[in-house]
Structure formats: C-alpha cells, structure tokens
C-alpha cells in the first residue's frame, strides 16, 4: 500500500503536495481520490486535519457543474438525518450502501469482461490495441529520424 501523501493548505487557500513538492488544485486532489491514493490534508497554520472539508469542496464543485448526483430531495434527507437520534444509523446505512454499490459495480465490470472475452468485439478491441501500439512505434521511429545528429 502506498504511503499516505500529506497535502498542506496554506492561508492563501493554496494546496501544497509535500510528496511532489508542488502546489496542486482541487482537481488534482480529485485525481488522487480516483486513483485511490491515500492522502491527508492538513491546515498549515493549525495543523488540523481538514481532509473532509476539502472532499466536501470537491463534491460541491462536482454538484454545481453538469448533472448533479444528489437531488434536492436527497440533500434534504441528509440534513434531516443530522439529528443526534439518527446520525449513527444513517451513517452506517450510507457506508454499507455505497460499499455494496461499489462491489456490485466491480462484479458487473468483471462479468462484462468475461462475456466479451472470445467474442468478435473482443477480437476487434485487440486488433485496435495492436494498431495503436504499431502507430506509436511508427511515430517514435519518425521522431527519432528527425532529431538532429551531433
């Protein structure tokens, strides 16, 4: 498992990736999430862990553009379930539901891969991959001949 990356958030709202030694954007943090790279965001001044806050900012950006994932009704349900009486049960339910959804998605992808293996579509996909590799080798060869010789 990869070591947890530490990202520091400065007072000017900039994020600094201490592993890469460079400033990053919320989009870069989203890419870390998608790549399942473990990370933690630390407030530079207070040393508080603000990872959740940054993740919520990413969700807000995602929700404000394009087609939102959460309807107004779902968001209202979230707000209603912030009461002390329902918070723990709702949180456990959501974690289990998202976990089940993720495992079902993985199983579906695996089944689709098995179904397509050995079919004409699979053969065409393999031919396409070989064509791309051949094209890349050809481009590299052409670019190699264009480099000035010393």
C-alpha positions in Angstrom: 0.0 0.0 0.0 1.3 3.5 -0.9 2.4 5.8 1.8 -0.2 8.5 2.8 0.5 11.8 1.0 0.4 14.9 3.1 -1.1 18.0 1.5 -0.8 21.3 3.3 -3.4 24.0 2.9 -2.0 27.5 3.3 -3.8 30.6 4.4 -3.9 31.8 0.8 -6.1 28.7 0.1 -3.4 27.0 -1.9 -2.7 23.3 -1.5 0.8 22.1 -1.4 1.6 18.4 -2.0 4.6 17.6 0.2 5.4 14.4 -1.7 5.5 16.0 -5.2 6.9 19.3 -3.8 4.4 21.4 -5.8 1.2 23.3 -5.5 -1.9 21.4 -6.6 -5.6 22.1 -7.3 -8.8 20.6 -6.1 -8.9 18.8 -9.4 -5.6 17.2 -8.6 -6.9 16.1 -5.2 -9.9 14.6 -7.0 -7.5 12.7 -9.2 -5.8 11.3 -6.1 -9.2 10.1 -4.9 -10.0 8.5 -8.2 -6.6 6.8 -8.2 -7.3 5.6 -4.7 -4.1 7.3 -3.5 -4.1 7.7 0.3 -3.7 11.3 1.4 -4.4 13.7 4.2 -4.9 17.5 4.0 -3.5 19.4 6.9 -4.2 23.1 7.7 -0.7 24.7 7.7 -1.5 27.2 10.5 -3.4 25.0 12.9 -2.1 21.5 11.9 -5.8 20.3 11.9 -6.8 17.5 9.6 -9.1 19.2 7.1 -9.4 16.3 4.6 -13.2 16.1 5.0 -13.6 19.8 4.3 -11.5 19.5 1.1 -13.5 16.4 0.0 -16.7 18.3 0.6 -15.4 21.2 -1.6 -14.7 18.8 -4.4 -18.3 17.4 -4.1 -19.7 20.9 -4.1 -17.7 21.7 -7.4 -19.0 18.4 -8.9 -22.6 19.2 -7.9 -22.5 22.7 -9.2 -21.4 21.7 -12.7 -23.2 19.4 -15.2 -25.6 16.9 -13.9 -25.7 16.7 -10.1 -25.5 13.3 -8.3 -27.7 14.4 -5.5 -31.3 15.7 -6.0 -32.7 18.4 -3.7 -34.8 15.7 -2.0 -31.8 13.6 -1.2 -29.9 16.6 0.2 -33.0 17.4 2.4 -32.9 13.8 3.7 -29.2 14.2 4.5 -30.0 17.4 6.5 -32.8 15.7 8.4 -30.6 12.8 9.4 -28.0 15.1 11.1 -30.0 14.9 14.3 -28.3 13.0 17.1 -31.0 10.4 17.1 -30.5 9.2 13.5 -26.9 10.3 12.7 -25.1 7.0 13.6 -27.7 4.7 11.9 -27.8 6.9 8.8 -24.0 7.0 8.5 -23.8 3.2 8.8 -26.5 2.7 6.3 -24.8 5.1 3.8 -21.4 3.4 4.2 -22.9 -0.1 3.7 -25.0 1.1 0.7 -22.1 2.8 -1.0 -19.9 -0.3 -0.3 -22.5 -2.6 -1.7 -22.9 -0.4 -4.8 -19.1 -0.3 -5.4 -18.8 -4.1 -5.1 -21.8 -4.6 -7.4 -20.2 -2.3 -10.0 -16.9 -4.2 -9.8 -18.7 -7.6 -10.2 -20.7 -6.2 -13.2 -17.5 -5.0 -14.9 -15.9 -8.4 -14.3 -18.9 -10.2 -15.7 -18.9 -7.9 -18.8 -15.2 -8.6 -19.4 -15.9 -12.3 -19.2 -18.8 -12.1 -21.6 -16.8 -10.1 -24.2 -13.8 -12.4 -24.0 -13.6 -14.5 -27.1 -16.3 -12.6 -29.0 -15.9 -10.7 -32.2 -16.0 -7.5 -30.3 -13.1 -8.7 -28.1 -11.1 -9.6 -31.2 -11.7 -6.1 -32.7 -10.6 -4.5 -29.4 -7.4 -6.5 -29.5 -6.8 -5.5 -33.2 -7.4 -1.9 -32.2 -4.9 -2.1 -29.4 -2.3 -3.6 -31.7 -2.9 -0.8 -34.3 -2.4 1.9 -31.6 0.9 0.2 -30.5 2.1 0.0 -34.1 1.1 3.6 -34.7 3.0 4.7 -31.6 6.1 2.8 -32.6 6.0 4.3 -36.1 5.7 7.8 -34.6 8.6 7.2 -32.3 10.7 6.0 -35.3 9.8 9.0 -37.3 10.6 11.4 -34.5 13.9 9.6 -33.9 14.9 10.3 -37.5 14.0 13.9 -37.2 16.3 14.6 -34.2 19.5 16.4 -35.2 22.6 14.3 -35.1 25.6 15.6 -33.2 
